[in-house]
Amino acid sequence: MAEPIVSINFYGHDSPEVAGTDASFVPLTRQAPKTVSRQLKRSWTLHVVGKERLLGCESRGREKAFYDYNAALNEESNKALAETILKLIMDSKTSSGDFSPANLTGLFLITGYSSGGPSALHMARLLTKRAKVCYVGLADAEFERGNTDYLMRKNDVTGKYLKNYYQTKGNGSDNPFIHDAIDGFTNFKLDGEIKDEGDSEEAASHYHDAAVKIANERLFNDLKWCMENC
């Protein structure tokens, strides 16, 4: 039986209220309007990858499973989120029986944009110990200086295809977050594709959103290719 496809996607945000939660539904809380607005931006502006876009992609008849999650926002939470998703994968079932047998076979495709980048790396790091990771793709992954930026140099991730799409226009010294090349990945710098708007805080946000949008289109094409050819 052909290996199932497991697509795991982490979405960036800055709201502790939704950190590490399933991104496929809107919780019935006072945060609901903000969550709906965030999801609309993801779909219509940032064109994020996930079940909504990938479900109809050709997969050569293989089973597909999707795990779309809001990023966790700190080290401990990222590790816990990765463990939670791994357990969900191992416990899941399909019409053919066990989805993930003991050796955890499957075509694992992992993406993360913005603050979802560190979450994706933690997920890939955990899966690297248990399975063969096919693809890890990052869309302007956002690292906090002196906190999560070590993941850019030591992430312990291995995989067949590791791709990092990023910009550096918003990396001012007063910005606590950084976007840059990542060791062990094939790095694609997007600065030349983004219009220059100065060095203000608003400009930095524009650069980030523009890079995420460009990168998400490339992640989608990468994932589509992997589903059809790997």
Secondary structure, 3 states (H helix, E strand, C coil): CCCCEEEEEEECCCCHHHCCCECCCCCCCCCHHHHHHHHHHHHHHHCCCCHHHHCCCCCCCCCEEEEEEECCCCHHHHHHHHHHHHHHHHHCEECCEECCCCCCCCEEEEEEECCHHHHHHHHHHHHHCCCCEEEEEEECCCEECCCCHHHHCCCCCCCCEEEEEECCCCCCCCCCEECCCCCCCEEEECHHHCCCCCCCHHHHHHHHHHHHHHHHHHHHHHHHHHHHHC
